[in-house]
Amino acid sequence: MPQVNYTVDLIDGVWTVGLNGKRFGPYSSLDTAIAAASGAAHKAEAQGYEAMVTVNSEGAAPAAGETDRDAA
């Protein structure tokens, strides 16, 4: 089965979705970029592809309401 890998990246302060060297966006938030990539992945799966979404958010500020939590 052919594979496609969508990436969600923070580039120059804006969220984008990548596929095969092309960039789509910008998106207003990480959540909207993930939703766009996920929707595209579902369409690809319906066409017979094995689709993955990779979120590259290292160095990004947490989204509103997101906090680090201790396990304790």
Backbone torsions as a table, in degrees:
resi	resn	phi	psi	omega
1	MET	NA	130.1	178.1
2	PRO	-67.7	150.7	-177.3
3	GLN	-116.3	148.9	169.8
4	VAL	-132.2	144.7	179.5
5	ASN	-128.6	112.6	175.2
6	TYR	-89.0	139.1	177.2
7	THR	-117.4	146.0	173.5
8	VAL	-114.4	120.5	-173.3
9	ASP	-132.4	147.5	172.0
10	LEU	-98.0	108.9	-177.6
11	ILE	-123.4	120.9	-179.6
12	ASP	52.4	39.2	175.3
13	GLY	82.3	5.1	177.8
14	VAL	-127.4	147.9	179.0
15	TRP	-84.7	133.9	177.7
16	THR	-133.7	163.7	173.5
17	VAL	-115.6	133.2	-179.6
18	GLY	-115.9	147.2	174.7
19	LEU	-155.3	122.2	176.5
20	ASN	52.8	42.8	177.1
21	GLY	81.5	-1.3	178.3
22	LYS	-102.7	150.4	179.8
23	ARG	-115.1	139.1	177.7
24	PHE	-125.2	145.2	-177.3
25	GLY	127.4	-160.3	11.3
26	PRO	-80.5	158.8	176.9
27	TYR	-111.5	149.5	-173.3
28	SER	-73.7	-19.1	-179.3
29	SER	-155.7	166.7	175.7
30	LEU	-59.5	-42.8	-178.7
31	ASP	-59.6	-43.0	-178.7
32	THR	-70.4	-35.0	177.3
33	ALA	-66.8	-42.2	177.5
34	ILE	-63.6	-41.2	178.8
35	ALA	-62.1	-40.5	179.5
36	ALA	-66.4	-45.6	179.7
37	ALA	-64.6	-40.6	179.6
38	SER	-64.6	-42.8	177.8
39	GLY	-61.8	-41.7	177.9
40	ALA	-65.7	-38.8	179.0
41	ALA	-64.2	-40.3	178.1
42	HIS	-63.5	-40.0	177.8
43	LYS	-64.6	-41.1	179.1
44	ALA	-63.1	-40.9	177.8
45	GLU	-62.8	-37.6	178.5
46	ALA	-65.6	-21.6	178.5
47	GLN	-95.4	7.4	174.1
48	GLY	98.1	8.9	178.1
49	TYR	-92.8	153.6	167.1
50	GLU	-91.5	114.8	-172.5
51	ALA	-112.6	141.4	177.0
52	MET	-130.8	152.9	173.9
53	VAL	-123.3	126.3	177.7
54	THR	-114.8	125.8	179.2
55	VAL	-102.3	118.3	178.3
56	ASN	-105.7	87.2	-173.9
57	SER	-112.3	12.8	-178.8
58	GLU	-60.1	130.9	-180.0
59	GLY	87.8	-4.2	179.6
60	ALA	-82.4	147.4	175.6
61	ALA	-71.4	146.2	178.0
62	PRO	-62.0	147.3	176.4
63	ALA	-66.7	159.8	-179.8
64	ALA	-54.5	130.2	179.0
65	GLY	88.1	-9.9	179.9
66	GLU	-86.1	133.8	177.5
67	THR	-139.0	157.7	172.6
68	ASP	-77.6	138.8	-178.5
69	ARG	-126.8	136.0	173.5
70	ASP	-77.8	150.5	177.1
71	ALA	-74.3	-15.7	-176.5
72	ALA	-75.1	NA	NA
